[in-house]
């Protein structure tokens, strides 16, 4: 088990490339590193939470298209800035919202919680097994040579991002492509995950208060997944010089 100091040290080494902030000076991320999680299958509490998330989606979409929701629209514009086509490459939040009317996936209680929080707060939210990391997480514009371990057609393959694509990565390669589109296999949450990293991505018009509320909600729910859960948090935003130049 990692102690809280070690978790915080891990987060303190995380960084965002200034080239990413140049694309969107309003970008802000909250990272949560959590240890002591007790793995388990979906339970009634996670089922109830997913049902609440599905109901919130129906209310939010009453007479509206998914792409017209403010945070979805903001992320679609951000994707266009590095050449992605949002109609074909949907961020994780949009993908979940489009499934919520039928049914959100039921995976295990850890994944169920973070998917539900993503939908309830309308924020892209990634969850990864922290033990799969080599070095610190960073959000950069890819060179195009970084390896990305994924699955295509049911077969494991190593792909590479496009040059200039916004990606999360560590020392061993890409952990998530196109900002918050698709996570790799190496760091994906597993049935036996006890130590995890959660990434909460925001753009305007989401406020700092709304971002912090989403992080608080997630942290509070994760704290119930074991008697010894420990959490560290870090917020990263553009420096004032970049924000003022926007």
Beta strands, then each sheet from edge to edge (+ up, - down):
strand 1: 15-16
strand 2: 28-35
strand 3: 124-129
strand 4: 138-141
strand 5: 147-152
strand 6: 155-160
strand 7: 166-170
strand 8: 173-177
strand 9: 182-183
strand 10: 196-202
strand 11: 230-237
sheet 1: 1+ 4+ 7- 8+ 9-
sheet 2: 3+ 10- 2+ 11-
sheet 3: 5+ 6-
end
